[in-house]
Amino acid sequence: MVCVAEDEPISPYRPSVSNSAQLPAVGQLELELGMLTASSDSRRQSLPYLMKLAWSEQWGVLLGGEARIRNTQAGVLEQGVGDTNLVLKRAFIMNKETAFGLELSVKLPTAGSVLGSGQRDYGLNSIYSQDLGDWHVDNNLNATRLGVCDPGTSCWQTGLSSAWTYSLSDKTKLLGEWSGTQRRGSKPQSQILLAASYSPTPRLSFDLGVTKGMSQTANNWTWFTGVVVPLAKLF
Protein backbone atom coordinates (compact mmCIF):
# COMPACT_ATOMS: atom_id res chain seq x y z
CA MET A 1 0.00 0.00 0.00
CA VAL A 2 1.26 3.50 -0.88
CA CYS A 3 1.38 5.96 2.01
CA VAL A 4 2.69 9.46 2.72
CA ALA A 5 5.35 10.26 5.30
CA GLU A 6 3.94 12.10 8.27
CA ASP A 7 6.73 14.67 8.50
CA GLU A 8 6.52 16.17 5.00
CA PRO A 9 4.25 19.25 4.72
CA ILE A 10 2.48 20.25 1.52
CA SER A 11 3.53 23.16 -0.69
CA PRO A 12 0.35 24.94 -1.88
CA TYR A 13 0.48 27.02 -5.07
CA ARG A 14 -3.19 27.93 -4.72
CA PRO A 15 -4.95 30.28 -4.72
CA SER A 16 -2.76 32.85 -6.50
CA VAL A 17 -2.03 33.17 -10.21
CA SER A 18 1.66 33.35 -9.29
CA ASN A 19 3.48 30.07 -8.72
CA SER A 20 6.13 29.66 -6.03
CA ALA A 21 9.70 28.78 -6.99
CA GLN A 22 9.79 25.98 -4.42
CA LEU A 23 8.89 22.41 -5.35
CA PRO A 24 6.94 20.00 -3.11
CA ALA A 25 8.79 17.41 -1.03
CA VAL A 26 10.71 14.95 -3.20
CA GLY A 27 8.55 11.98 -4.19
CA GLN A 28 5.36 13.40 -2.65
CA LEU A 29 2.44 13.59 -5.07
CA GLU A 30 0.19 16.54 -4.17
CA LEU A 31 -3.27 17.42 -5.43
CA GLU A 32 -4.88 20.86 -5.56
CA LEU A 33 -8.63 21.05 -6.25
CA GLY A 34 -10.88 24.08 -6.54
CA MET A 35 -14.26 25.46 -7.49
CA LEU A 36 -14.53 28.73 -9.42
CA THR A 37 -17.39 30.94 -10.59
CA ALA A 38 -16.74 33.89 -12.92
CA SER A 39 -19.31 36.46 -14.01
CA SER A 40 -19.21 39.14 -16.71
CA ASP A 41 -21.33 38.99 -19.89
CA SER A 42 -21.47 35.24 -19.30
CA ARG A 43 -21.39 32.93 -16.29
CA ARG A 44 -18.54 30.42 -16.16
CA GLN A 45 -18.10 27.70 -13.55
CA SER A 46 -15.16 25.31 -13.44
CA LEU A 47 -13.30 22.75 -11.33
CA PRO A 48 -9.57 23.57 -11.60
CA TYR A 49 -7.02 20.96 -10.50
CA LEU A 50 -3.24 20.62 -10.26
CA MET A 51 -1.01 17.65 -9.48
CA LYS A 52 2.61 18.28 -8.45
CA LEU A 53 5.54 15.88 -8.16
CA ALA A 54 9.27 16.53 -7.67
CA TRP A 55 11.87 13.84 -8.34
CA SER A 56 14.66 15.96 -6.83
CA GLU A 57 15.01 19.27 -4.99
CA GLN A 58 15.67 20.93 -8.36
CA TRP A 59 13.33 19.22 -10.83
CA GLY A 60 9.61 18.50 -10.90
CA VAL A 61 6.54 18.23 -13.08
CA LEU A 62 3.05 19.77 -12.85
CA LEU A 63 -0.13 18.53 -14.54
CA GLY A 64 -3.25 20.65 -14.30
CA GLY A 65 -6.28 22.08 -15.98
CA GLU A 66 -10.04 22.18 -15.50
CA ALA A 67 -11.77 18.88 -14.82
CA ARG A 68 -15.12 20.40 -15.77
CA ILE A 69 -16.34 23.65 -17.34
CA ARG A 70 -19.91 24.94 -17.44
CA ASN A 71 -20.31 28.14 -19.45
CA THR A 72 -23.61 29.98 -20.01
CA GLN A 73 -23.80 32.90 -22.45
CA ALA A 74 -26.93 34.44 -23.97
CA GLY A 75 -28.97 31.52 -22.65
CA VAL A 76 -26.74 28.95 -24.37
CA LEU A 77 -25.09 26.32 -22.14
CA GLU A 78 -21.76 24.74 -23.09
CA GLN A 79 -20.01 22.25 -20.84
CA GLY A 80 -17.19 19.74 -20.92
CA VAL A 81 -13.57 19.07 -19.99
CA GLY A 82 -11.09 21.96 -20.05
CA ASP A 83 -7.60 22.20 -21.54
CA THR A 84 -4.67 20.39 -19.89
CA ASN A 85 -1.38 22.05 -18.91
CA LEU A 86 1.87 20.09 -18.62
CA VAL A 87 4.78 21.89 -16.94
CA LEU A 88 8.44 20.98 -16.45
CA LYS A 89 9.87 22.93 -13.50
CA ARG A 90 13.41 23.76 -12.39
CA ALA A 91 13.98 25.27 -8.93
CA PHE A 92 17.10 27.20 -7.91
CA ILE A 93 17.22 27.30 -4.09
CA MET A 94 19.62 30.05 -3.01
CA ASN A 95 19.02 29.83 0.77
CA LYS A 96 16.14 29.38 3.25
CA GLU A 97 14.61 32.74 2.27
CA THR A 98 15.29 33.06 -1.47
CA ALA A 99 14.57 30.89 -4.51
CA PHE A 100 14.27 31.25 -8.27
CA GLY A 101 12.38 29.04 -10.68
CA LEU A 102 11.78 28.34 -14.36
CA GLU A 103 8.73 26.60 -15.84
CA LEU A 104 8.44 25.31 -19.40
CA SER A 105 4.82 24.56 -20.28
CA VAL A 106 2.57 23.28 -23.03
CA LYS A 107 -1.22 23.60 -23.08
CA LEU A 108 -2.86 20.55 -24.63
CA PRO A 109 -6.20 21.42 -26.34
CA THR A 110 -8.30 18.79 -24.57
CA ALA A 111 -11.23 21.25 -24.36
CA GLY A 112 -11.53 21.44 -28.14
CA SER A 113 -12.40 24.62 -30.03
CA VAL A 114 -15.69 25.35 -28.22
CA LEU A 115 -14.53 25.70 -24.61
CA GLY A 116 -10.91 26.39 -25.62
CA SER A 117 -8.84 27.56 -28.58
CA GLY A 118 -8.43 24.07 -30.03
CA GLN A 119 -4.67 24.63 -30.43
CA ARG A 120 -1.54 24.15 -28.34
CA ASP A 121 0.08 27.04 -26.44
CA TYR A 122 3.72 27.06 -25.31
CA GLY A 123 5.01 29.09 -22.38
CA LEU A 124 8.07 29.99 -20.31
CA ASN A 125 7.62 31.35 -16.78
CA SER A 126 10.33 32.84 -14.56
CA ILE A 127 9.79 33.00 -10.78
CA TYR A 128 11.33 34.88 -7.88
CA SER A 129 10.26 33.88 -4.35
CA GLN A 130 11.37 35.60 -1.14
CA ASP A 131 10.58 35.33 2.57
CA LEU A 132 10.52 38.69 4.36
CA GLY A 133 9.72 37.97 7.99
CA ASP A 134 5.96 37.32 8.19
CA TRP A 135 5.63 38.06 4.47
CA HIS A 136 6.23 35.77 1.49
CA VAL A 137 6.52 37.19 -2.04
CA ASP A 138 6.13 35.36 -5.37
CA ASN A 139 6.83 37.34 -8.56
CA ASN A 140 6.22 35.75 -11.98
CA LEU A 141 7.21 37.02 -15.43
CA ASN A 142 6.22 34.89 -18.41
CA ALA A 143 5.81 34.69 -22.17
CA THR A 144 3.32 32.49 -24.03
CA ARG A 145 3.20 31.52 -27.73
CA LEU A 146 -0.52 31.22 -28.48
CA GLY A 147 -1.71 28.62 -30.94
CA VAL A 148 -4.53 30.92 -32.13
CA CYS A 149 -4.45 34.71 -32.45
CA ASP A 150 -6.79 37.17 -34.15
CA PRO A 151 -5.68 38.94 -37.37
CA GLY A 152 -3.68 42.05 -36.56
CA THR A 153 -2.64 40.78 -33.13
CA SER A 154 0.57 39.16 -31.93
CA CYS A 155 0.64 35.46 -31.09
CA TRP A 156 3.06 36.27 -28.25
CA GLN A 157 1.55 37.19 -24.89
CA THR A 158 3.52 38.45 -21.89
CA GLY A 159 2.32 38.18 -18.30
CA LEU A 160 3.36 39.64 -14.97
CA SER A 161 2.08 38.86 -11.47
CA SER A 162 3.07 39.63 -7.90
CA ALA A 163 1.57 37.82 -4.89
CA TRP A 164 2.14 38.92 -1.29
CA THR A 165 1.22 36.51 1.51
CA TYR A 166 1.07 37.54 5.18
CA SER A 167 1.11 34.93 7.95
CA LEU A 168 -1.35 35.83 10.69
CA SER A 169 -0.38 32.60 12.47
CA ASP A 170 1.07 29.19 11.67
CA LYS A 171 -2.36 28.17 10.34
CA THR A 172 -3.88 31.32 8.82
CA LYS A 173 -2.60 33.43 5.93
CA LEU A 174 -3.89 36.41 3.95
CA LEU A 175 -2.94 36.96 0.32
CA GLY A 176 -3.12 39.88 -2.10
CA GLU A 177 -2.06 39.76 -5.75
CA TRP A 178 -1.99 41.82 -8.92
CA SER A 179 -1.66 40.08 -12.27
CA GLY A 180 -1.92 41.14 -15.89
CA THR A 181 -1.24 40.17 -19.50
CA GLN A 182 -0.28 42.16 -22.60
CA ARG A 183 -0.40 41.30 -26.29
CA ARG A 184 0.35 43.61 -29.21
CA GLY A 185 -2.79 44.57 -31.11
CA SER A 186 -5.19 43.76 -28.26
CA LYS A 187 -6.23 45.44 -25.02
CA PRO A 188 -4.28 44.50 -21.86
CA GLN A 189 -5.96 42.52 -19.10
CA SER A 190 -5.38 42.83 -15.37
CA GLN A 191 -6.99 41.77 -12.11
CA ILE A 192 -6.52 41.92 -8.35
CA LEU A 193 -6.98 38.95 -6.02
CA LEU A 194 -7.74 38.80 -2.30
CA ALA A 195 -7.81 35.48 -0.45
CA ALA A 196 -7.36 33.73 2.87
CA SER A 197 -6.08 30.24 3.58
CA TYR A 198 -6.36 28.02 6.64
CA SER A 199 -4.17 24.99 7.32
CA PRO A 200 -5.42 22.94 10.29
CA THR A 201 -2.33 20.73 9.85
CA PRO A 202 0.86 21.16 7.77
CA ARG A 203 -0.58 18.56 5.38
CA LEU A 204 -3.96 20.15 4.62
CA SER A 205 -4.87 23.62 3.38
CA PHE A 206 -8.19 25.32 2.53
CA ASP A 207 -8.58 28.63 0.72
CA LEU A 208 -11.33 31.11 -0.12
CA GLY A 209 -11.14 34.32 -2.14
CA VAL A 210 -12.26 36.65 -4.90
CA THR A 211 -10.75 38.38 -7.94
CA LYS A 212 -11.87 41.63 -9.57
CA GLY A 213 -11.09 42.45 -13.18
CA MET A 214 -9.43 45.83 -13.67
CA SER A 215 -9.88 46.07 -17.45
CA GLN A 216 -12.80 45.91 -19.88
CA THR A 217 -11.71 42.53 -21.27
CA ALA A 218 -11.26 40.86 -17.85
CA ASN A 219 -13.97 38.99 -15.95
CA ASN A 220 -15.80 41.35 -13.62
CA TRP A 221 -15.90 39.13 -10.51
CA THR A 222 -14.59 35.64 -9.78
CA TRP A 223 -15.22 33.71 -6.57
CA PHE A 224 -13.22 30.61 -5.70
CA THR A 225 -12.46 28.06 -3.02
CA GLY A 226 -10.11 25.10 -2.90
CA VAL A 227 -8.10 22.53 -1.00
CA VAL A 228 -4.56 21.13 -1.16
CA VAL A 229 -3.74 17.58 0.05
CA PRO A 230 -0.97 14.98 -0.39
CA LEU A 231 -2.01 11.90 -2.34
CA ALA A 232 0.90 9.50 -1.92
CA LYS A 233 4.60 9.11 -1.21
CA LEU A 234 5.79 7.53 -4.47
CA PHE A 235 9.51 7.33 -3.70
C-alpha positions in Angstrom: 0.0 0.0 0.0 1.3 3.5 -0.9 1.4 6.0 2.0 2.7 9.5 2.7 5.3 10.3 5.3 3.9 12.1 8.3 6.7 14.7 8.5 6.5 16.2 5.0 4.2 19.2 4.7 2.5 20.2 1.5 3.5 23.2 -0.7 0.3 24.9 -1.9 0.5 27.0 -5.1 -3.2 27.9 -4.7 -4.9 30.3 -4.7 -2.8 32.8 -6.5 -2.0 33.2 -10.2 1.7 33.3 -9.3 3.5 30.1 -8.7 6.1 29.7 -6.0 9.7 28.8 -7.0 9.8 26.0 -4.4 8.9 22.4 -5.3 6.9 20.0 -3.1 8.8 17.4 -1.0 10.7 15.0 -3.2 8.6 12.0 -4.2 5.4 13.4 -2.6 2.4 13.6 -5.1 0.2 16.5 -4.2 -3.3 17.4 -5.4 -4.9 20.9 -5.6 -8.6 21.1 -6.2 -10.9 24.1 -6.5 -14.3 25.5 -7.5 -14.5 28.7 -9.4 -17.4 30.9 -10.6 -16.7 33.9 -12.9 -19.3 36.5 -14.0 -19.2 39.1 -16.7 -21.3 39.0 -19.9 -21.5 35.2 -19.3 -21.4 32.9 -16.3 -18.5 30.4 -16.2 -18.1 27.7 -13.5 -15.2 25.3 -13.4 -13.3 22.8 -11.3 -9.6 23.6 -11.6 -7.0 21.0 -10.5 -3.2 20.6 -10.3 -1.0 17.7 -9.5 2.6 18.3 -8.5 5.5 15.9 -8.2 9.3 16.5 -7.7 11.9 13.8 -8.3 14.7 16.0 -6.8 15.0 19.3 -5.0 15.7 20.9 -8.4 13.3 19.2 -10.8 9.6 18.5 -10.9 6.5 18.2 -13.1 3.0 19.8 -12.9 -0.1 18.5 -14.5 -3.2 20.7 -14.3 -6.3 22.1 -16.0 -10.0 22.2 -15.5 -11.8 18.9 -14.8 -15.1 20.4 -15.8 -16.3 23.7 -17.3 -19.9 24.9 -17.4 -20.3 28.1 -19.5 -23.6 30.0 -20.0 -23.8 32.9 -22.5 -26.9 34.4 -24.0 -29.0 31.5 -22.6 -26.7 28.9 -24.4 -25.1 26.3 -22.1 -21.8 24.7 -23.1 -20.0 22.2 -20.8 -17.2 19.7 -20.9 -13.6 19.1 -20.0 -11.1 22.0 -20.1 -7.6 22.2 -21.5 -4.7 20.4 -19.9 -1.4 22.1 -18.9 1.9 20.1 -18.6 4.8 21.9 -16.9 8.4 21.0 -16.4 9.9 22.9 -13.5 13.4 23.8 -12.4 14.0 25.3 -8.9 17.1 27.2 -7.9 17.2 27.3 -4.1 19.6 30.1 -3.0 19.0 29.8 0.8 16.1 29.4 3.2 14.6 32.7 2.3 15.3 33.1 -1.5 14.6 30.9 -4.5 14.3 31.2 -8.3 12.4 29.0 -10.7 11.8 28.3 -14.4 8.7 26.6 -15.8 8.4 25.3 -19.4 4.8 24.6 -20.3 2.6 23.3 -23.0 -1.2 23.6 -23.1 -2.9 20.6 -24.6 -6.2 21.4 -26.3 -8.3 18.8 -24.6 -11.2 21.2 -24.4 -11.5 21.4 -28.1 -12.4 24.6 -30.0 -15.7 25.4 -28.2 -14.5 25.7 -24.6 -10.9 26.4 -25.6 -8.8 27.6 -28.6 -8.4 24.1 -30.0 -4.7 24.6 -30.4 -1.5 24.2 -28.3 0.1 27.0 -26.4 3.7 27.1 -25.3 5.0 29.1 -22.4 8.1 30.0 -20.3 7.6 31.4 -16.8 10.3 32.8 -14.6 9.8 33.0 -10.8 11.3 34.9 -7.9 10.3 33.9 -4.3 11.4 35.6 -1.1 10.6 35.3 2.6 10.5 38.7 4.4 9.7 38.0 8.0 6.0 37.3 8.2 5.6 38.1 4.5 6.2 35.8 1.5 6.5 37.2 -2.0 6.1 35.4 -5.4 6.8 37.3 -8.6 6.2 35.7 -12.0 7.2 37.0 -15.4 6.2 34.9 -18.4 5.8 34.7 -22.2 3.3 32.5 -24.0 3.2 31.5 -27.7 -0.5 31.2 -28.5 -1.7 28.6 -30.9 -4.5 30.9 -32.1 -4.5 34.7 -32.5 -6.8 37.2 -34.2 -5.7 38.9 -37.4 -3.7 42.0 -36.6 -2.6 40.8 -33.1 0.6 39.2 -31.9 0.6 35.5 -31.1 3.1 36.3 -28.2 1.6 37.2 -24.9 3.5 38.4 -21.9 2.3 38.2 -18.3 3.4 39.6 -15.0 2.1 38.9 -11.5 3.1 39.6 -7.9 1.6 37.8 -4.9 2.1 38.9 -1.3 1.2 36.5 1.5 1.1 37.5 5.2 1.1 34.9 7.9 -1.3 35.8 10.7 -0.4 32.6 12.5 1.1 29.2 11.7 -2.4 28.2 10.3 -3.9 31.3 8.8 -2.6 33.4 5.9 -3.9 36.4 4.0 -2.9 37.0 0.3 -3.1 39.9 -2.1 -2.1 39.8 -5.8 -2.0 41.8 -8.9 -1.7 40.1 -12.3 -1.9 41.1 -15.9 -1.2 40.2 -19.5 -0.3 42.2 -22.6 -0.4 41.3 -26.3 0.4 43.6 -29.2 -2.8 44.6 -31.1 -5.2 43.8 -28.3 -6.2 45.4 -25.0 -4.3 44.5 -21.9 -6.0 42.5 -19.1 -5.4 42.8 -15.4 -7.0 41.8 -12.1 -6.5 41.9 -8.4 -7.0 39.0 -6.0 -7.7 38.8 -2.3 -7.8 35.5 -0.5 -7.4 33.7 2.9 -6.1 30.2 3.6 -6.4 28.0 6.6 -4.2 25.0 7.3 -5.4 22.9 10.3 -2.3 20.7 9.9 0.9 21.2 7.8 -0.6 18.6 5.4 -4.0 20.1 4.6 -4.9 23.6 3.4 -8.2 25.3 2.5 -8.6 28.6 0.7 -11.3 31.1 -0.1 -11.1 34.3 -2.1 -12.3 36.7 -4.9 -10.8 38.4 -7.9 -11.9 41.6 -9.6 -11.1 42.4 -13.2 -9.4 45.8 -13.7 -9.9 46.1 -17.5 -12.8 45.9 -19.9 -11.7 42.5 -21.3 -11.3 40.9 -17.9 -14.0 39.0 -16.0 -15.8 41.3 -13.6 -15.9 39.1 -10.5 -14.6 35.6 -9.8 -15.2 33.7 -6.6 -13.2 30.6 -5.7 -12.5 28.1 -3.0 -10.1 25.1 -2.9 -8.1 22.5 -1.0 -4.6 21.1 -1.2 -3.7 17.6 0.0 -1.0 15.0 -0.4 -2.0 11.9 -2.3 0.9 9.5 -1.9 4.6 9.1 -1.2 5.8 7.5 -4.5 9.5 7.3 -3.7 
